[in-house]
Amino acid sequence: MKISARNMLPGKVKKVTKGAVNSEVTIKLTGGAEIVSIITKASVERLGLKKGKKVHAVIKSSDVMVATD
């Protein structure tokens, strides 16, 4: 697989919370931090996502917003 995104964070699926259309996937990254993604239920099934599966969180964005109080 080749992909243009440079931000690929390895980890394992910690939890999948399925909804009617979308699902929430929590990934525990290699360093211990967690990241949450909302993807379609169909994608969860197609990718075979379940607790413990090794995955990569792929982040592709043209900008990142930063805010402070």
Secondary structure in CASP SS format (residue, H / E / C, confidence):
PFRMAT SS
TARGET T0000
AUTHOR 0000-0000-0000
METHOD secondary structure of the structure
MODEL  1
M C 1.00
K C 1.00
I C 1.00
S C 1.00
A C 1.00
R C 1.00
N E 1.00
M E 1.00
L E 1.00
P E 1.00
G E 1.00
K E 1.00
V E 1.00
K E 1.00
K E 1.00
V E 1.00
T E 1.00
K E 1.00
G C 1.00
A C 1.00
V C 1.00
N E 1.00
S E 1.00
E E 1.00
V E 1.00
T E 1.00
I E 1.00
K E 1.00
L E 1.00
T C 1.00
G C 1.00
G C 1.00
A C 1.00
E E 1.00
I E 1.00
V E 1.00
S E 1.00
I E 1.00
I E 1.00
T E 1.00
K H 1.00
A H 1.00
S H 1.00
V H 1.00
E H 1.00
R H 1.00
L H 1.00
G C 1.00
L C 1.00
K C 1.00
K C 1.00
G C 1.00
K C 1.00
K E 1.00
V E 1.00
H E 1.00
A E 1.00
V E 1.00
I E 1.00
K C 1.00
S C 1.00
S C 1.00
D C 1.00
V C 1.00
M C 1.00
V C 1.00
A C 1.00
T C 1.00
D C 1.00
END
